[in-house]
Amino acid sequence: VHIRATRGFMAVETKLIVAAGALGYVLDSIIVLSGGMSFPAQAQLGVPTTLWMVTLWLGFAATLRHVLGWMRGRYMLAALLGAIAGPFAYWSGSQLGAVVLTDTVPSLLMVGVEWMVAMPLLLLLVSRLERDERVSTQGACQEVW
């Protein structure tokens, strides 16, 4: 279903997903390296964050253009939603034993800041990538005609 929904914007979707994975890796690694969270030993592969956390960022990015498309241009709302939903998701993961929040309140504040920045940034990236794709596509059509 997702591939069908993104047909025609596959380049945009691919760039968005790769960028979100990289952003998630960097931001989660910063929190791990600063001591805000850790992962069970069996989940670690010698890098600060885990592969499965990066895949969660990849999956989340796939929802941005469709499920969360209504938030485009509403960057303050996106920041607020990120600041609330991000910590809730990580806290839920900690309750399942998937992540260890070293000191719960400060760790959740770090995650809140992470997602308060990430949500509007990713939505801005969606808008920019789609705009660039439209300009590129229009230019290609004009060259043909």
Secondary structure, DSSP 8 states (H G I E B T S, - for coil): -HHHHHTT-HHHHHHHHHHHHHHHHHHHHHHHHTTSEE--GGG--SSSS-HHHHHHHHHHHTTTTTTTGGGTT-HHHHHHHHHHHHHHHHHHHHHTTSSEESSHHHHHHHHHHHHHHHHHHHHHHHHHHHHHHHHHHHHHHHHH-
